[in-house]
Amino acid sequence: MRAELIIVGAGMVGTTLALALEESGLRILLLDGGPLQPSGLDAQAPFEPRVSALSAASQRILERLGAWESIAARRVSPYGDMRVWDGSGTGSVHFSAASVHAEVLGHIVENTLVQDGLLEAAQKRDDIELLSGARVERLQRDGECWHLGLADGRRVEAPLVIAADGANSVLRRLAGFATREWDYLHHAIVTSVRCRDEHQATAWQRFTDDGPLAFLPLLRGDDRHWCSIVWSVTEARARHLMALGDTAFRAELGQAFEWRLGEVLESDPRLCIPLRQRHAVRYVQPGLALVGDAAHSIHPLAGQGVNLGLLDAAVLAEVLQAAQARGEPLASERVLSRYERRRMPHNLAMMAAMEGFERLFQADPLPLRWLRNTGLKEVDRLDQAKALFVRQALGLSGDLPILAQP
């Protein structure tokens, strides 16, 4: 089977890239090891444990690709405020969308719903062929073409291949991309909980001695008591928390959160995810490019992973279509390097910021505790600095692709 472009990985980033290339006229093969069928999750179903904090820039991308309407029709949870505080001190900071005259900072959305909206849009397109149950096991370069061998014996080929197959990318490994990576020695406990008090359409984050704990607002109908939690803890602490019964877990969670939203009344099944940061030294080689988590994976401190990936996809689509208009070969490293030059600095800056926050709030020495508490208090007094942060979070500044621009 031959295509002009193969995208390996039909997750949020890979499917976004396929949809963003609508004007290219390319024959696109979008393949994945999964079934490639929308989940059918409706507005009253239990919450999925994995969520993303979608920025306004990401929302604009999804709107322009025809996916947002389907997502919003089921459930999205807008939030207009973010409150961050140091659990070992007195420092805190409050960010508000109102500071830049915006209605919301973003939306908390279950990853499954985002994926459903994108897949439904892809199924309506004649230029995108979906290939399910396709696990790549072999990769070979022959002249100007990449040949991919699948686990079931099928073979596919194209001059240009995009790896969108996640943090443990098989294509990245098979193609020999070097990475810089390290283990945080922490795990993230992820679940959904119902609290006594309403979440106030606010994203809450407390930095504990173990690691950051986030309560992200969820909305089911008119019920504003549900939150998605992401709790970063040491491996030993994670084993302890995963072994607890629901009642005991909710008690420890409420205590760690300082009961900001009252008693934790209900909790869904928990996931435990090892935390590792990874960044590819290069994003491209002739005829092959990495996007999303295949290129970079970061600490879930601010929920920016999916936003970075969607911007990767939008920029790569823009670069390819501009090159196509000039008659340049899309698989050339010269063309693909333009994508790398636009995205790598932004991704590295975000990763460095998240790493700096993580290290600062894990630091025990008294001078550093004083520094972070004083810093939080000072930032909270500086309206212009907070507004700058909010604009960055909304995607209102920087080198934005056309799909993400206001």
CORQUIRA-V648575 format. One record per run of one state. SS is the DSSP state (H for helix, E for strand, L for the rest). FROM is the first residue (numbers start at 1). TO is the last residue. If there is no record, write none. Layout:
ss:SS from:FROM to:TO
ss:SS from:FROM to:TO
//
This chain:
ss:L from:1 to:1
ss:E from:2 to:2
ss:L from:3 to:4
ss:E from:5 to:8
ss:L from:9 to:11
ss:H from:12 to:20
ss:L from:21 to:21
ss:H from:22 to:24
ss:L from:25 to:27
ss:E from:28 to:31
ss:L from:32 to:50
ss:E from:51 to:54
ss:L from:55 to:55
ss:H from:56 to:64
ss:L from:65 to:67
ss:H from:68 to:74
ss:L from:75 to:76
ss:E from:77 to:79
ss:L from:80 to:80
ss:E from:81 to:86
ss:L from:87 to:91
ss:E from:92 to:96
ss:H from:97 to:100
ss:L from:101 to:105
ss:E from:106 to:110
ss:H from:111 to:123
ss:L from:124 to:127
ss:E from:128 to:131
ss:L from:132 to:135
ss:E from:136 to:142
ss:L from:143 to:144
ss:E from:145 to:150
ss:L from:151 to:154
ss:E from:155 to:158
ss:L from:159 to:159
ss:E from:160 to:163
ss:L from:164 to:169
ss:H from:170 to:174
ss:L from:175 to:178
ss:E from:179 to:195
ss:L from:196 to:201
ss:E from:202 to:207
ss:L from:208 to:211
ss:E from:212 to:217
ss:L from:218 to:219
ss:E from:220 to:220
ss:L from:221 to:222
ss:E from:223 to:223
ss:L from:224 to:225
ss:E from:226 to:234
ss:H from:235 to:243
ss:L from:244 to:245
ss:H from:246 to:256
ss:L from:257 to:263
ss:E from:264 to:267
ss:L from:268 to:270
ss:E from:271 to:280
ss:L from:281 to:283
ss:E from:284 to:285
ss:L from:286 to:287
ss:E from:288 to:290
ss:L from:291 to:291
ss:H from:292 to:294
ss:L from:295 to:295
ss:E from:296 to:297
ss:L from:298 to:304
ss:H from:305 to:325
ss:L from:326 to:332
ss:H from:333 to:362
ss:L from:363 to:365
ss:H from:366 to:381
ss:L from:382 to:382
ss:H from:383 to:394
ss:L from:395 to:401
ss:H from:402 to:404
ss:L from:405 to:406
//
